[in-house]
Amino acid sequence: MARLKEAEALLEDSMGEIDDEEIELILGPERASEVPESMVSVTGDAVAAVAPPRNDVPRGSIVAIAGGNTAVGKSLLRARFAADAGWSLRVLLNKGESIGEMARLGVEGAPAASGAELRKALEGASALIIVSAAAGGKGGVETEQVKALVAAIPDGLRRVVFLSSHGVERADKLPFSLVNAWGGPLDKLRAAEQEVILRAKGRLPSFSVVRVGKLVDADGAPRRAEIASGDALQGDVTIGSASSVLLQSLSRQEAVNASFSVAPLARDLVGAAAPDESHWADEFLKLVGPELYRRALGGDAAAIDGDELRGWLREFALRFVQPGAGLTTPVELDDLEGGRGVILRFVQKNPNVRYANFDQRETDDEKWAKAKASSKQSKATPDGALYLHAETEPYARVRVTRAEMDKDGIVIKPMSEATILEALDKAIATLEKKR
């Protein structure tokens, strides 16, 4: 960080050109080699290499916690994860609060009752965890306090994680509509989430919004949990599980700029004997895309090998390039890199696009080759995609992720996605019965 400030100062003061050797001298050879040409900007005669803002929380970082006196906040302070990561914990204290016995664990308390105290309390912090009162209960940050809290966040902060509640995106649906009927608490909590997200998008490298149900105390219960993108889950969550997810969110790139929900783990398919790292890596994988569908193969189908599963998935995908596929948006086919599955790529409707003709007798491989060739020749405009992953590790399963959505103007295709996922679920059930 100091070297980047040197680079910025040199940009302001320099009256001549800064060449590659000077960039290397300022940033060091490793950082200088990472600076892409597009990030070297010219102002007058000066050139500055400005690295992208970092969103990692390295060893030695200070992690500030607002709502540290809630049950989940205290669980965060007691967790071994923070110590193993090399982080120092700092609790933001309201008037009359103290950290009590936590001082013996090396936890720092910082008064934050006024705006000036709050800004001082956040100085030097690399990350901030906000435990909302709606999710964490007494001692948490009230929704009306969130705006002032995020306004005090310094520019040097790398991550902010906000603990919210299930139902903020389902406030008009049972059972959450009953909760929201009296004063609109879920609507207010959703507004608080937006305050955090807008502040992060405006000036911070990243945010994470973690949504939980009722937090329950369960001493000795496993700390593992299930996660899913958006506001899709429900159910009580143990305090230990909630604190584990919050800490994991600080250390995982998959959680960067993501909103997701947490629920009890119905089945530990990775295996109770597997390390916690394996479990959390597989759960946070759901945020990449994001993941829309995951199904483990049951019965004898669980023993399927990778080649057979990929071949079966290709055969399934072929139905969507034939007449009567039932999609509102046409698709083209391709292979995932490394043969890990197939791509159903949505394309903008084009009168020149023709469905593949499979009337002739052909092998599945010949049909696939024809469908791919037809896709490449169509020159239709790509419009988002679904990646269908065929995996045998950590167990035999099929996953579907949304992909190729990074261009302007591309929108989600809910009807076509639903048609494909429903057909896939039925097809897997049929595969399990046949084996």
DABEL-V824677 format. One record per residue. RES is the residue in one letter. SS is DSSP state (helix for helix, strand for strand, loop for the rest). PSI is psi in radians with two decimals (999 if undefined). Layout:
res ss psi
RES SS PSI
RES SS PSI
//
This chain:
res ss psi
M loop -0.70
A helix -0.68
R helix -0.61
L helix -0.65
K helix -0.62
E helix -0.71
A helix -0.75
E helix -0.72
A helix -0.68
L helix -0.62
L helix -0.74
E helix -0.65
D helix -0.38
S loop 2.43
M loop -0.02
G loop -2.94
E loop 2.58
I loop 2.04
D loop -3.13
D helix -0.65
E helix -0.65
E helix -0.63
I helix -0.76
E helix -0.65
L helix -0.67
I helix -0.84
L helix -0.31
G loop 2.67
P helix -0.64
E helix -0.85
R helix -0.64
A helix -0.64
S helix -0.35
E helix -0.22
V loop 1.93
P loop 2.76
E helix -0.59
S helix -0.28
M helix 0.13
V strand 1.91
S strand 2.60
V strand 2.20
T strand 1.88
G loop -2.18
D loop 0.02
A strand 2.60
V strand 2.28
A strand 2.39
A strand 1.97
V loop 1.97
A loop 2.66
P loop 2.64
P loop 2.43
R loop 2.47
N loop 0.16
D loop 2.82
V loop 1.57
P loop 2.98
R loop 2.51
G loop -0.07
S loop 2.70
I strand 2.21
V strand 2.00
A strand 2.52
I strand 2.07
A strand 2.10
G loop 0.45
G loop -0.25
N loop 0.10
T loop 2.95
A helix -0.74
V helix -0.57
G helix -0.76
K helix -0.59
S helix -0.66
L helix -0.74
L helix -0.52
R helix -0.24
A loop 2.48
R helix -0.39
F helix -0.80
A helix -0.74
A helix -0.74
D helix -0.56
A helix -0.17
G loop 0.43
W loop 2.58
S strand 2.42
L strand 2.37
R strand 2.12
V strand 2.27
L strand 2.12
L strand 2.28
N loop 2.98
K loop 2.26
G loop -0.10
E loop 2.73
S loop 2.93
I loop -0.13
G helix -2.26
E helix -0.29
M helix -0.32
A helix -0.53
R helix -0.34
L helix 0.09
G loop 0.16
V loop 2.42
E strand 2.44
G strand 2.42
A strand 2.10
P strand 2.38
A loop 0.59
A loop -0.55
S loop 2.95
G helix -0.73
A helix -0.75
E helix -0.69
L helix -0.79
R helix -0.69
K helix -0.68
A helix -0.48
L loop -0.09
E loop 2.31
G loop -0.10
A strand 2.48
S strand -0.40
A strand 2.72
L strand 2.21
I strand 2.18
I strand 2.01
V strand 1.87
S strand 2.62
A helix -0.55
A helix -0.63
A helix -0.74
G helix -0.23
G loop -2.74
K loop 2.31
G loop -0.15
G loop 3.04
V strand 2.14
E loop 2.66
T helix -0.63
E helix -0.21
Q helix -0.25
V helix -0.72
K helix -0.80
A helix -0.63
L helix -0.84
V helix -0.46
A helix -0.45
A loop -0.10
I loop 2.20
P loop 2.76
D loop -0.43
G loop -0.16
L loop 2.41
R loop -0.59
R strand 2.52
V strand 2.28
V strand 2.23
F strand 2.15
L strand 2.01
S strand -2.90
S strand 2.70
H loop 2.58
G loop -0.09
V loop -0.46
E loop 0.08
R loop 0.56
A loop -0.30
D loop 0.10
K loop 2.54
L loop 2.55
P loop 0.01
F helix -0.47
S helix -0.52
L helix -0.69
V helix -0.67
N helix -0.15
A loop -0.52
W loop 1.59
G loop 0.01
G loop 0.81
P helix -0.59
L helix -0.62
D helix -0.71
K helix -0.67
L helix -0.66
R helix -0.70
A helix -0.66
A helix -0.71
E helix -0.79
Q helix -0.60
E helix -0.78
V helix -0.81
I helix -0.79
L helix -0.69
R helix -0.74
A helix -0.78
K helix -0.51
G helix -0.71
R helix -0.10
L loop 2.72
P loop -0.57
S strand 2.81
F strand 2.82
S strand 2.35
V strand 2.10
V strand 2.11
R strand 2.24
V strand 2.88
G loop -2.68
K loop 2.29
L strand 2.23
V strand 2.56
D loop 2.15
A loop 1.44
D loop 2.33
G loop -0.12
A loop 2.61
P loop 2.51
R loop 0.01
R loop 2.71
A loop 2.93
E strand 2.52
I strand 2.76
A strand 2.55
S strand 2.54
G loop -2.49
D loop 0.98
A loop -0.31
L loop 2.96
Q loop 2.94
G loop 2.71
D loop 2.56
V strand 2.37
T strand 2.65
I helix -0.70
G helix -0.71
S helix -0.75
A helix -0.78
S helix -0.62
S helix -0.76
V helix -0.71
L helix -0.79
L helix -0.68
Q helix -0.62
S helix -0.53
L helix -0.38
S helix -0.03
R loop 2.29
Q helix -0.50
E helix -0.44
A helix -0.06
V loop 2.20
N loop 0.77
A strand 2.53
S strand 2.25
F strand 2.86
S strand 2.77
V strand 2.47
A strand 2.91
P loop 2.58
L loop 1.96
A loop -0.80
R loop 2.27
D loop 1.44
L loop -0.44
V loop -0.53
G loop 2.29
A loop -0.47
A loop -0.30
A loop 2.61
P loop 2.67
D helix -0.61
E helix -0.70
S helix -0.71
H helix -0.89
W helix -0.61
A helix -0.71
D helix -0.60
E helix -0.81
F helix -0.27
L helix -0.44
K helix -0.34
L helix -0.14
V loop 2.00
G loop -1.29
P loop 3.03
E strand 2.31
L strand -0.38
Y strand 2.46
R strand 2.22
R strand 2.20
A strand 2.46
L loop 2.29
G loop 3.01
G helix -2.56
D helix -0.35
A helix -0.31
A helix -0.32
A helix 0.14
I loop 2.51
D loop 2.92
G helix -0.75
D helix -0.75
E helix -0.72
L helix -0.72
R helix -0.70
G helix -0.72
W helix -0.70
L helix -0.65
R helix -0.79
E helix -0.69
F helix -0.79
A helix -0.50
L helix -0.48
R helix -0.41
F helix -0.05
V helix 0.27
Q loop 2.73
P loop 2.53
G loop 0.36
A loop -0.38
G loop 0.25
L loop 2.45
T loop -0.35
T loop 2.20
P loop 2.78
V strand 2.75
E strand 2.79
L strand 2.59
D strand 2.94
D strand 2.50
L loop 2.61
E helix 2.33
G helix 0.19
G helix 0.49
R loop 0.03
G strand -2.75
V strand 2.78
I strand 2.23
L strand 1.77
R strand 2.05
F strand 2.49
V strand 2.61
Q loop 2.45
K loop 2.34
N loop 2.16
P loop -0.31
N loop -0.18
V loop 2.29
R loop 2.49
Y loop 2.59
A loop 2.53
N loop 1.99
F loop 0.44
D loop -0.58
Q loop 2.73
R loop 2.06
E loop 2.71
T loop 2.87
D helix -0.68
D helix -0.69
E helix -0.69
K helix -0.74
W helix -0.77
A helix -0.71
K helix -0.74
A helix -0.73
K helix -0.75
A helix -0.72
S helix -0.68
S helix -0.77
K helix -0.51
Q helix -0.31
S helix -0.54
K loop 0.49
A loop 2.73
T loop 2.11
P strand 2.54
D strand 0.87
G strand 2.98
A strand 2.85
L strand 2.30
Y strand 2.17
L strand 1.92
H strand 2.22
A strand 1.97
E strand 2.50
T loop -0.10
E loop 2.39
P loop -0.08
Y loop 2.84
A loop 2.20
R strand 2.92
V strand 2.30
R strand 2.62
V strand 2.24
T strand 2.58
R strand 2.43
A strand 2.96
E loop 0.77
M loop 0.23
D loop -0.11
K loop 2.60
D loop 2.47
G loop -0.16
I loop 2.25
V loop 2.78
I loop 2.50
K loop 1.33
P helix -0.69
M helix -0.78
S helix -0.71
E helix -0.78
A helix -0.70
T helix -0.77
I helix -0.78
L helix -0.67
E helix -0.76
A helix -0.68
L helix -0.75
D helix -0.73
K helix -0.69
A helix -0.68
I helix -0.71
A helix -0.71
T helix -0.73
L helix -0.74
E helix -0.63
K helix -0.56
K helix -0.41
R loop 999
//
